[in-house]
Amino acid sequence: MQDLGNAINESIADSERIAEAIGEIKRSGYDVFLVLEATIGFNKREEGASEDEELLEALEDAEDEQPPTRRHKVSWTSQDQKFLRALKISLDEDKK
């Protein structure tokens, strides 16, 4: 699990495309922070079951799971909202 996390982190850190995008944002006068959330699940295969059967079962289980919920309300400044809209990211508040 730790090796997978390290591999993901390294691939993001070594990405020229991500570095270019962050550089563009910084040149526009913004500070940048990146937070990614990943859910990685493991299921032990049952003996005698094929990998296809196991994958199908895992996908069905994942569909039944509910996504994590936020515990804190986020306060967005007008500048935050403008920036996110420029990136074509809608806020829950926009839907109201």
mmCIF file of the C-alpha atoms, coordinates in Angstrom:
data_MODEL
# 
_entry.id   MODEL 
# 
loop_
_atom_site.group_PDB 
_atom_site.id 
_atom_site.type_symbol 
_atom_site.label_atom_id 
_atom_site.label_alt_id 
_atom_site.label_comp_id 
_atom_site.label_asym_id 
_atom_site.label_entity_id 
_atom_site.label_seq_id 
_atom_site.pdbx_PDB_ins_code 
_atom_site.Cartn_x 
_atom_site.Cartn_y 
_atom_site.Cartn_z 
_atom_site.occupancy 
_atom_site.B_iso_or_equiv 
_atom_site.pdbx_formal_charge 
_atom_site.auth_seq_id 
_atom_site.auth_comp_id 
_atom_site.auth_asym_id 
_atom_site.auth_atom_id 
_atom_site.pdbx_PDB_model_num 
ATOM 1  C CA . MET A 1 1  ? 0.000   0.000   0.000   1.00 0.00 ? 1  MET A CA 1 
ATOM 2  C CA . GLN A 1 2  ? 2.835   2.376   0.891   1.00 0.00 ? 2  GLN A CA 1 
ATOM 3  C CA . ASP A 1 3  ? 4.635   1.577   -2.379  1.00 0.00 ? 3  ASP A CA 1 
ATOM 4  C CA . LEU A 1 4  ? 1.488   2.406   -4.340  1.00 0.00 ? 4  LEU A CA 1 
ATOM 5  C CA . GLY A 1 5  ? 1.119   5.736   -2.517  1.00 0.00 ? 5  GLY A CA 1 
ATOM 6  C CA . ASN A 1 6  ? 4.758   6.575   -3.178  1.00 0.00 ? 6  ASN A CA 1 
ATOM 7  C CA . ALA A 1 7  ? 4.430   5.661   -6.865  1.00 0.00 ? 7  ALA A CA 1 
ATOM 8  C CA . ILE A 1 8  ? 1.384   7.921   -7.272  1.00 0.00 ? 8  ILE A CA 1 
ATOM 9  C CA . ASN A 1 9  ? 3.111   10.780  -5.452  1.00 0.00 ? 9  ASN A CA 1 
ATOM 10 C CA . GLU A 1 10 ? 6.259   10.439  -7.568  1.00 0.00 ? 10 GLU A CA 1 
ATOM 11 C CA . SER A 1 11 ? 4.317   10.345  -10.822 1.00 0.00 ? 11 SER A CA 1 
ATOM 12 C CA . ILE A 1 12 ? 2.527   13.566  -9.914  1.00 0.00 ? 12 ILE A CA 1 
ATOM 13 C CA . ALA A 1 13 ? 5.715   15.251  -8.723  1.00 0.00 ? 13 ALA A CA 1 
ATOM 14 C CA . ASP A 1 14 ? 7.586   14.256  -11.902 1.00 0.00 ? 14 ASP A CA 1 
ATOM 15 C CA . SER A 1 15 ? 4.829   15.310  -14.298 1.00 0.00 ? 15 SER A CA 1 
ATOM 16 C CA . GLU A 1 16 ? 5.929   18.102  -16.615 1.00 0.00 ? 16 GLU A CA 1 
ATOM 17 C CA . ARG A 1 17 ? 2.315   18.782  -17.543 1.00 0.00 ? 17 ARG A CA 1 
ATOM 18 C CA . ILE A 1 18 ? 1.325   19.323  -13.905 1.00 0.00 ? 18 ILE A CA 1 
ATOM 19 C CA . ALA A 1 19 ? 4.419   21.487  -13.310 1.00 0.00 ? 19 ALA A CA 1 
ATOM 20 C CA . GLU A 1 20 ? 3.516   23.624  -16.337 1.00 0.00 ? 20 GLU A CA 1 
ATOM 21 C CA . ALA A 1 21 ? -0.085  24.063  -15.165 1.00 0.00 ? 21 ALA A CA 1 
ATOM 22 C CA . ILE A 1 22 ? 1.023   25.024  -11.657 1.00 0.00 ? 22 ILE A CA 1 
ATOM 23 C CA . GLY A 1 23 ? 3.608   27.424  -13.101 1.00 0.00 ? 23 GLY A CA 1 
ATOM 24 C CA . GLU A 1 24 ? 0.912   29.094  -15.214 1.00 0.00 ? 24 GLU A CA 1 
ATOM 25 C CA . ILE A 1 25 ? -1.303  29.550  -12.164 1.00 0.00 ? 25 ILE A CA 1 
ATOM 26 C CA . LYS A 1 26 ? 1.602   31.002  -10.155 1.00 0.00 ? 26 LYS A CA 1 
ATOM 27 C CA . ARG A 1 27 ? 2.474   33.392  -12.987 1.00 0.00 ? 27 ARG A CA 1 
ATOM 28 C CA . SER A 1 28 ? -1.129  34.586  -12.820 1.00 0.00 ? 28 SER A CA 1 
ATOM 29 C CA . GLY A 1 29 ? -0.504  35.663  -9.229  1.00 0.00 ? 29 GLY A CA 1 
ATOM 30 C CA . TYR A 1 30 ? -1.995  32.755  -7.293  1.00 0.00 ? 30 TYR A CA 1 
ATOM 31 C CA . ASP A 1 31 ? -0.476  30.517  -4.642  1.00 0.00 ? 31 ASP A CA 1 
ATOM 32 C CA . VAL A 1 32 ? -1.095  26.863  -5.431  1.00 0.00 ? 32 VAL A CA 1 
ATOM 33 C CA . PHE A 1 33 ? -1.769  23.870  -3.255  1.00 0.00 ? 33 PHE A CA 1 
ATOM 34 C CA . LEU A 1 34 ? -2.864  20.493  -4.519  1.00 0.00 ? 34 LEU A CA 1 
ATOM 35 C CA . VAL A 1 35 ? -4.825  17.992  -2.482  1.00 0.00 ? 35 VAL A CA 1 
ATOM 36 C CA . LEU A 1 36 ? -5.795  14.692  -4.047  1.00 0.00 ? 36 LEU A CA 1 
ATOM 37 C CA . GLU A 1 37 ? -7.978  12.096  -2.424  1.00 0.00 ? 37 GLU A CA 1 
ATOM 38 C CA . ALA A 1 38 ? -7.778  8.498   -3.534  1.00 0.00 ? 38 ALA A CA 1 
ATOM 39 C CA . THR A 1 39 ? -9.719  5.524   -2.315  1.00 0.00 ? 39 THR A CA 1 
ATOM 40 C CA . ILE A 1 40 ? -7.879  2.271   -2.836  1.00 0.00 ? 40 ILE A CA 1 
ATOM 41 C CA . GLY A 1 41 ? -9.555  -0.962  -1.896  1.00 0.00 ? 41 GLY A CA 1 
ATOM 42 C CA . PHE A 1 42 ? -8.214  -4.457  -1.508  1.00 0.00 ? 42 PHE A CA 1 
ATOM 43 C CA . ASN A 1 43 ? -10.171 -7.682  -1.599  1.00 0.00 ? 43 ASN A CA 1 
ATOM 44 C CA . LYS A 1 44 ? -8.601  -11.067 -1.032  1.00 0.00 ? 44 LYS A CA 1 
ATOM 45 C CA . ARG A 1 45 ? -9.480  -13.412 -3.907  1.00 0.00 ? 45 ARG A CA 1 
ATOM 46 C CA . GLU A 1 46 ? -11.347 -16.538 -3.020  1.00 0.00 ? 46 GLU A CA 1 
ATOM 47 C CA . GLU A 1 47 ? -9.668  -19.793 -4.019  1.00 0.00 ? 47 GLU A CA 1 
ATOM 48 C CA . GLY A 1 48 ? -10.996 -21.176 -7.278  1.00 0.00 ? 48 GLY A CA 1 
ATOM 49 C CA . ALA A 1 49 ? -12.575 -17.916 -8.449  1.00 0.00 ? 49 ALA A CA 1 
ATOM 50 C CA . SER A 1 50 ? -11.318 -16.413 -11.693 1.00 0.00 ? 50 SER A CA 1 
ATOM 51 C CA . GLU A 1 51 ? -9.826  -12.921 -11.792 1.00 0.00 ? 51 GLU A CA 1 
ATOM 52 C CA . ASP A 1 52 ? -12.724 -11.763 -14.003 1.00 0.00 ? 52 ASP A CA 1 
ATOM 53 C CA . GLU A 1 53 ? -15.282 -12.967 -11.466 1.00 0.00 ? 53 GLU A CA 1 
ATOM 54 C CA . GLU A 1 54 ? -13.368 -11.292 -8.650  1.00 0.00 ? 54 GLU A CA 1 
ATOM 55 C CA . LEU A 1 55 ? -13.089 -8.009  -10.588 1.00 0.00 ? 55 LEU A CA 1 
ATOM 56 C CA . LEU A 1 56 ? -16.817 -8.010  -11.369 1.00 0.00 ? 56 LEU A CA 1 
ATOM 57 C CA . GLU A 1 57 ? -17.640 -8.658  -7.713  1.00 0.00 ? 57 GLU A CA 1 
ATOM 58 C CA . ALA A 1 58 ? -15.283 -5.897  -6.556  1.00 0.00 ? 58 ALA A CA 1 
ATOM 59 C CA . LEU A 1 59 ? -16.864 -3.426  -8.995  1.00 0.00 ? 59 LEU A CA 1 
ATOM 60 C CA . GLU A 1 60 ? -20.341 -4.331  -7.783  1.00 0.00 ? 60 GLU A CA 1 
ATOM 61 C CA . ASP A 1 61 ? -19.223 -3.837  -4.166  1.00 0.00 ? 61 ASP A CA 1 
ATOM 62 C CA . ALA A 1 62 ? -17.711 -0.455  -5.025  1.00 0.00 ? 62 ALA A CA 1 
ATOM 63 C CA . GLU A 1 63 ? -20.986 0.690   -6.610  1.00 0.00 ? 63 GLU A CA 1 
ATOM 64 C CA . ASP A 1 64 ? -22.794 -0.077  -3.344  1.00 0.00 ? 64 ASP A CA 1 
ATOM 65 C CA . GLU A 1 65 ? -20.407 2.051   -1.253  1.00 0.00 ? 65 GLU A CA 1 
ATOM 66 C CA . GLN A 1 66 ? -21.281 5.647   -0.501  1.00 0.00 ? 66 GLN A CA 1 
ATOM 67 C CA . PRO A 1 67 ? -18.640 8.340   -1.100  1.00 0.00 ? 67 PRO A CA 1 
ATOM 68 C CA . PRO A 1 68 ? -17.085 9.960   1.976   1.00 0.00 ? 68 PRO A CA 1 
ATOM 69 C CA . THR A 1 69 ? -18.924 12.989  3.303   1.00 0.00 ? 69 THR A CA 1 
ATOM 70 C CA . ARG A 1 70 ? -17.422 16.304  4.292   1.00 0.00 ? 70 ARG A CA 1 
ATOM 71 C CA . ARG A 1 71 ? -17.525 17.129  7.972   1.00 0.00 ? 71 ARG A CA 1 
ATOM 72 C CA . HIS A 1 72 ? -16.806 20.841  7.719   1.00 0.00 ? 72 HIS A CA 1 
ATOM 73 C CA . LYS A 1 73 ? -18.486 23.566  5.748   1.00 0.00 ? 73 LYS A CA 1 
ATOM 74 C CA . VAL A 1 74 ? -16.107 25.392  3.415   1.00 0.00 ? 74 VAL A CA 1 
ATOM 75 C CA . SER A 1 75 ? -16.318 29.155  3.099   1.00 0.00 ? 75 SER A CA 1 
ATOM 76 C CA . TRP A 1 76 ? -15.440 30.366  -0.392  1.00 0.00 ? 76 TRP A CA 1 
ATOM 77 C CA . THR A 1 77 ? -14.383 33.936  -1.048  1.00 0.00 ? 77 THR A CA 1 
ATOM 78 C CA . SER A 1 78 ? -15.629 35.630  -4.194  1.00 0.00 ? 78 SER A CA 1 
ATOM 79 C CA . GLN A 1 79 ? -12.080 35.323  -5.556  1.00 0.00 ? 79 GLN A CA 1 
ATOM 80 C CA . ASP A 1 80 ? -12.123 31.555  -4.870  1.00 0.00 ? 80 ASP A CA 1 
ATOM 81 C CA . GLN A 1 81 ? -15.449 31.215  -6.681  1.00 0.00 ? 81 GLN A CA 1 
ATOM 82 C CA . LYS A 1 82 ? -14.254 33.240  -9.666  1.00 0.00 ? 82 LYS A CA 1 
ATOM 83 C CA . PHE A 1 83 ? -11.097 31.137  -9.953  1.00 0.00 ? 83 PHE A CA 1 
ATOM 84 C CA . LEU A 1 84 ? -12.977 27.832  -9.750  1.00 0.00 ? 84 LEU A CA 1 
ATOM 85 C CA . ARG A 1 85 ? -15.526 28.963  -12.319 1.00 0.00 ? 85 ARG A CA 1 
ATOM 86 C CA . ALA A 1 86 ? -12.645 29.929  -14.642 1.00 0.00 ? 86 ALA A CA 1 
ATOM 87 C CA . LEU A 1 87 ? -11.486 26.318  -14.337 1.00 0.00 ? 87 LEU A CA 1 
ATOM 88 C CA . LYS A 1 88 ? -15.077 25.221  -15.098 1.00 0.00 ? 88 LYS A CA 1 
ATOM 89 C CA . ILE A 1 89 ? -15.505 23.803  -11.594 1.00 0.00 ? 89 ILE A CA 1 
ATOM 90 C CA . SER A 1 90 ? -19.001 24.331  -10.230 1.00 0.00 ? 90 SER A CA 1 
ATOM 91 C CA . LEU A 1 91 ? -19.748 24.758  -6.568  1.00 0.00 ? 91 LEU A CA 1 
ATOM 92 C CA . ASP A 1 92 ? -22.690 23.251  -4.709  1.00 0.00 ? 92 ASP A CA 1 
ATOM 93 C CA . GLU A 1 93 ? -23.701 26.845  -3.957  1.00 0.00 ? 93 GLU A CA 1 
ATOM 94 C CA . ASP A 1 94 ? -24.025 27.509  -7.726  1.00 0.00 ? 94 ASP A CA 1 
ATOM 95 C CA . LYS A 1 95 ? -26.775 24.896  -7.961  1.00 0.00 ? 95 LYS A CA 1 
ATOM 96 C CA . LYS A 1 96 ? -28.997 26.627  -5.386  1.00 0.00 ? 96 LYS A CA 1 
# 
